[in-house]
Amino acid sequence: MERKQWITVGVVIAMVCVAAGAIILSSNNDDNTLIVETSPDFAPFDYMLSGEYVGIDMDIVRAIANDMGVNVEFRTNNFDSILLSVPQGKADVGASGFTYSEERAQSVLFSDTYAQVKQVIVTHKDNHIDSMEELKGKILVVQNATTGHDYANELFKKGGAADVRVLTNYSQVVQDVLQKGTYEVVDSLVAQSQVMANSDLEICDVLDAEIENYGFIFAKNNTELCEKFNQSLENIRESGEYQKIFDYYAAHNYSTDTPSYYNQDATADEDVDHTGFWGDLYDTFYNNFIKNDRYQYIFEGLKNTIIIAILALVIGLGLGALVAMVRSTHDITGRFRIANGVCKAYTTVIRGTPVMLQLLIIYYVIFATSHLNSVLIASVAFGINSGAYVAEVVRSGINAVPKGQMEACRSLGMSSRMAMITVILPQAIRNILPALGNESISLLKETSIAGYIGIMDLTKGVDIIRGQTYDALPPLLVAGAIYLAIVMVLAYLFSRLERRLNDAY
């Protein structure tokens, strides 16, 4: 390899090490900072505006943190995932409209009640109903793990609905209602916010649901923090700050364009309304990406996607090459029998199970008590998955090299390891480069599920935009275009590298 190429490789490795180090350092939790996880698709309690976490929950937490004398850091996660990460200590507080229930109280601590709601129906105006009887034969749609989900299931069992459709977040739920004529079971204040954001929706208050109590959630062993939190909640009630927050959002009719109570000067951008094809196209682009700086979610997600893909690729290539050399050396010499068995089991298990399952196990089981940054954990998970496929690709390339070359190396006095690294592996890499390029492209696209462990990747950023605009196509098209552009760049780079290697031989 030429000196320039060695320098390039060294710079890339150094950049990866610096990125990993920065991620690790950023994961060290400050004792004076309250880590709060939320699902920001639950207006008026939790949503995002111009990159800021806003809503009733968020501002109550800010008021409590100020009373406690601590800082607060908000993080995004799926609603059902928060119920896993808080008990494991990955976050101090869960704040996303959690209704108290005996079942949930078995795994988390609840704060004192800070809000009361009840379940209602939200549907398209064309599908209006006036009674529970009219709900029979209809399809209910809910967000996973919510009390609306539980209520809908009970209604279905009693024959009060034809089916229950369970989706990941409320942006998907609302789009299902608008596009497929289903009936959403949702909390009353959230229903008001959804109707404010979309004039085609209406509330049908036909359910005989009981009043529900909202509370913030804590790990079972975090009683001291829960008690301090409750005391500060009582303090802001007595000071009137608590009521001011509720009155503020009520005065704005729980609109998703309402800025934080503590940042009222940050007014939302106005809607635009042009006529004609090009005017409508501009309005769509403006409302999805320019208004309230929504493009920030795309940029933040793209940054994390690229970091995860690069780190995972480095891990996968290194791990895959090591496993391939162990297995190939065993096939040729019979050595490393135990190591070969371990490597074989690793490739069998990883290739035989879904990457989503592996990601969740690594995050919620293997790193259950770890405070490492989620981006780094995701990189490890995707790297381990990629390594199994890279190992088989590299092994096939090694097997394609004539066996006589190993014998020739051995006759010259080379050890098996030296022969493998200096003679066999370089030839194998030349043969398998197209397959490695395909694996890199697949790895990039697989990172789109990183949002399931609370990472703001490109897909999650698009999901947040969908939740604010209820317009699925534009953000999805932009995300697809970005992925396609990155894939085209990767394909070009690998083709250039392949041509250079072919010219060298």
MOGIKA-V699591 format. One record per pair of residues at least 4 apart in sequence whose C-alpha atoms are under 6 Angstrom apart, sorted by the first residue. I is the first residue (numbers start at 1). GAP is how many residues later the second one is. D is the distance in Angstrom with one decimal. If there is no record, write none. Layout:
BEGIN
i->I gap->GAP d->D
i->I gap->GAP d->D
END
This chain:
BEGIN
i->17 gap->4 d->6.0
i->27 gap->345 d->5.2
i->27 gap->346 d->4.6
i->32 gap->38 d->5.3
i->33 gap->37 d->5.7
i->33 gap->38 d->4.5
i->33 gap->39 d->5.3
i->34 gap->38 d->4.6
i->35 gap->38 d->5.0
i->35 gap->56 d->5.1
i->35 gap->57 d->5.1
i->36 gap->38 d->4.8
i->36 gap->55 d->5.9
i->36 gap->56 d->5.9
i->36 gap->57 d->4.7
i->36 gap->58 d->5.8
i->37 gap->37 d->5.8
i->37 gap->38 d->4.7
i->37 gap->39 d->5.8
i->37 gap->57 d->5.1
i->38 gap->38 d->5.3
i->38 gap->39 d->5.8
i->38 gap->57 d->5.3
i->38 gap->58 d->5.1
i->39 gap->37 d->5.7
i->39 gap->38 d->5.3
i->39 gap->39 d->5.4
i->39 gap->40 d->5.4
i->39 gap->57 d->6.0
i->40 gap->6 d->4.8
i->40 gap->7 d->4.0
i->41 gap->6 d->5.2
i->41 gap->426 d->5.9
i->42 gap->4 d->4.9
i->42 gap->5 d->5.9
i->43 gap->4 d->5.3
i->43 gap->147 d->5.7
i->44 gap->11 d->5.3
i->44 gap->210 d->5.4
i->45 gap->10 d->4.5
i->45 gap->11 d->4.4
i->45 gap->12 d->5.0
i->46 gap->9 d->4.7
i->47 gap->7 d->5.5
i->47 gap->8 d->5.9
i->48 gap->4 d->5.4
i->48 gap->5 d->4.7
i->48 gap->6 d->5.6
i->50 gap->242 d->4.6
i->50 gap->243 d->5.0
i->54 gap->4 d->5.5
i->54 gap->206 d->5.0
i->61 gap->4 d->6.0
i->64 gap->168 d->5.4
i->64 gap->169 d->6.0
i->65 gap->5 d->5.3
i->67 gap->165 d->5.9
i->76 gap->378 d->5.4
i->77 gap->377 d->3.8
i->80 gap->65 d->5.6
i->82 gap->4 d->5.9
i->85 gap->5 d->5.3
i->86 gap->4 d->5.7
i->86 gap->5 d->5.0
i->86 gap->133 d->5.7
i->87 gap->132 d->4.2
i->88 gap->280 d->5.9
i->88 gap->281 d->5.8
i->93 gap->124 d->5.7
i->93 gap->125 d->5.2
i->94 gap->122 d->5.7
i->94 gap->123 d->5.0
i->95 gap->121 d->5.3
i->97 gap->117 d->5.7
i->98 gap->116 d->5.3
i->98 gap->117 d->5.7
i->99 gap->114 d->5.4
i->99 gap->115 d->4.5
i->100 gap->113 d->5.8
i->105 gap->4 d->6.0
i->108 gap->110 d->5.7
i->108 gap->111 d->5.2
i->108 gap->112 d->5.1
i->109 gap->108 d->5.5
i->109 gap->109 d->4.9
i->109 gap->110 d->6.0
i->109 gap->111 d->5.3
i->110 gap->105 d->5.6
i->110 gap->106 d->5.7
i->110 gap->107 d->4.7
i->111 gap->104 d->5.2
i->111 gap->105 d->5.2
i->112 gap->103 d->6.0
i->113 gap->100 d->5.8
i->113 gap->101 d->5.4
i->113 gap->102 d->4.9
i->114 gap->100 d->5.9
i->114 gap->101 d->6.0
i->115 gap->99 d->5.1
i->116 gap->96 d->5.5
i->116 gap->97 d->4.8
i->117 gap->71 d->5.8
i->117 gap->94 d->5.7
i->117 gap->95 d->5.3
i->118 gap->69 d->5.5
i->118 gap->70 d->5.6
i->118 gap->93 d->4.8
i->118 gap->94 d->5.6
i->119 gap->67 d->5.3
i->119 gap->68 d->4.6
i->119 gap->69 d->5.8
i->119 gap->90 d->5.8
i->120 gap->65 d->5.8
i->120 gap->66 d->5.7
i->120 gap->68 d->5.8
i->120 gap->85 d->5.2
i->120 gap->87 d->6.0
i->121 gap->63 d->5.4
i->121 gap->64 d->4.9
i->121 gap->82 d->5.8
i->121 gap->83 d->5.0
i->122 gap->61 d->6.0
i->122 gap->62 d->5.0
i->122 gap->80 d->5.7
i->122 gap->81 d->4.6
i->123 gap->54 d->5.9
i->123 gap->60 d->5.0
i->123 gap->78 d->5.6
i->123 gap->79 d->5.7
i->124 gap->76 d->5.7
i->124 gap->77 d->4.6
i->125 gap->75 d->5.8
i->125 gap->76 d->5.6
i->125 gap->77 d->5.7
i->131 gap->75 d->5.3
i->132 gap->74 d->5.8
i->136 gap->24 d->4.8
i->136 gap->25 d->4.6
i->137 gap->24 d->5.1
i->137 gap->25 d->4.4
i->138 gap->23 d->5.3
i->138 gap->24 d->5.3
i->139 gap->23 d->5.5
i->139 gap->24 d->4.9
i->139 gap->25 d->5.9
i->139 gap->43 d->5.3
i->140 gap->24 d->4.8
i->140 gap->42 d->5.9
i->140 gap->43 d->4.7
i->140 gap->44 d->5.7
i->141 gap->23 d->5.7
i->141 gap->24 d->4.6
i->141 gap->25 d->5.9
i->141 gap->42 d->5.8
i->141 gap->43 d->4.8
i->142 gap->7 d->5.4
i->142 gap->24 d->5.2
i->142 gap->42 d->5.9
i->142 gap->43 d->5.8
i->143 gap->23 d->5.8
i->143 gap->24 d->5.1
i->143 gap->25 d->5.7
i->143 gap->26 d->5.4
i->144 gap->22 d->5.6
i->144 gap->23 d->5.8
i->144 gap->24 d->5.7
i->148 gap->4 d->6.0
i->148 gap->37 d->5.3
i->148 gap->38 d->5.5
i->155 gap->5 d->5.0
i->156 gap->4 d->5.3
i->156 gap->5 d->4.8
i->171 gap->296 d->4.2
i->175 gap->4 d->5.9
i->176 gap->4 d->5.4
i->177 gap->4 d->5.0
i->177 gap->5 d->4.7
i->193 gap->61 d->5.1
i->193 gap->62 d->5.6
i->195 gap->6 d->5.3
i->195 gap->7 d->5.9
i->196 gap->59 d->5.9
i->225 gap->4 d->6.0
i->236 gap->5 d->5.2
i->236 gap->6 d->5.4
i->237 gap->5 d->5.0
i->244 gap->4 d->5.9
i->247 gap->4 d->6.0
i->249 gap->5 d->5.2
i->250 gap->4 d->5.6
i->257 gap->11 d->5.6
i->259 gap->5 d->5.8
i->260 gap->4 d->5.9
i->268 gap->24 d->6.0
i->269 gap->22 d->5.7
i->269 gap->23 d->5.7
i->274 gap->5 d->4.6
i->275 gap->4 d->5.0
i->282 gap->4 d->6.0
i->283 gap->4 d->6.0
i->285 gap->4 d->5.9
i->286 gap->4 d->4.7
i->286 gap->5 d->5.7
i->287 gap->4 d->5.1
i->289 gap->5 d->4.8
i->289 gap->6 d->4.7
i->290 gap->4 d->5.8
i->297 gap->4 d->5.9
i->297 gap->164 d->4.6
i->298 gap->4 d->6.0
i->298 gap->160 d->5.9
i->298 gap->163 d->5.4
i->301 gap->155 d->5.1
i->301 gap->156 d->3.8
i->301 gap->157 d->3.8
i->301 gap->160 d->5.4
i->302 gap->156 d->4.8
i->304 gap->153 d->5.4
i->305 gap->152 d->5.2
i->308 gap->4 d->5.8
i->308 gap->71 d->4.9
i->309 gap->4 d->5.9
i->309 gap->135 d->5.4
i->311 gap->68 d->5.7
i->312 gap->4 d->5.9
i->312 gap->67 d->4.7
i->312 gap->70 d->5.5
i->312 gap->71 d->3.9
i->313 gap->4 d->6.0
i->315 gap->4 d->5.9
i->315 gap->68 d->4.9
i->316 gap->4 d->5.6
i->316 gap->67 d->4.4
i->316 gap->70 d->4.9
i->316 gap->71 d->3.9
i->317 gap->4 d->5.9
i->319 gap->68 d->5.3
i->320 gap->67 d->4.2
i->320 gap->68 d->6.0
i->320 gap->70 d->4.8
i->320 gap->71 d->3.9
i->321 gap->70 d->5.7
i->323 gap->20 d->5.9
i->323 gap->68 d->5.7
i->324 gap->4 d->5.9
i->324 gap->67 d->4.7
i->324 gap->70 d->5.9
i->324 gap->71 d->4.9
i->325 gap->4 d->5.8
i->327 gap->13 d->5.3
i->329 gap->4 d->5.8
i->330 gap->4 d->4.4
i->330 gap->5 d->4.8
i->330 gap->6 d->5.7
i->336 gap->4 d->5.8
i->347 gap->4 d->5.8
i->347 gap->41 d->4.7
i->348 gap->4 d->5.8
i->350 gap->35 d->6.0
i->359 gap->22 d->5.5
i->360 gap->4 d->5.7
i->361 gap->4 d->5.0
i->362 gap->4 d->4.7
i->362 gap->5 d->5.9
i->363 gap->4 d->5.1
i->364 gap->4 d->4.7
i->379 gap->4 d->5.8
i->383 gap->4 d->5.9
i->387 gap->4 d->5.9
i->390 gap->4 d->6.0
i->391 gap->4 d->6.0
i->397 gap->31 d->4.4
i->397 gap->34 d->6.0
i->397 gap->35 d->5.7
i->398 gap->30 d->5.0
i->409 gap->5 d->5.5
i->409 gap->10 d->5.9
i->410 gap->4 d->5.0
i->414 gap->5 d->6.0
i->418 gap->4 d->5.9
i->419 gap->4 d->5.3
i->420 gap->4 d->4.8
i->420 gap->5 d->5.7
i->421 gap->4 d->5.4
i->429 gap->4 d->5.8
i->448 gap->11 d->5.6
i->450 gap->5 d->5.8
i->451 gap->4 d->4.7
i->451 gap->5 d->6.0
i->451 gap->9 d->5.5
i->456 gap->4 d->5.4
i->456 gap->5 d->6.0
i->462 gap->13 d->5.6
i->466 gap->4 d->5.1
i->466 gap->5 d->5.6
i->466 gap->6 d->5.5
i->473 gap->4 d->6.0
i->494 gap->4 d->6.0
END
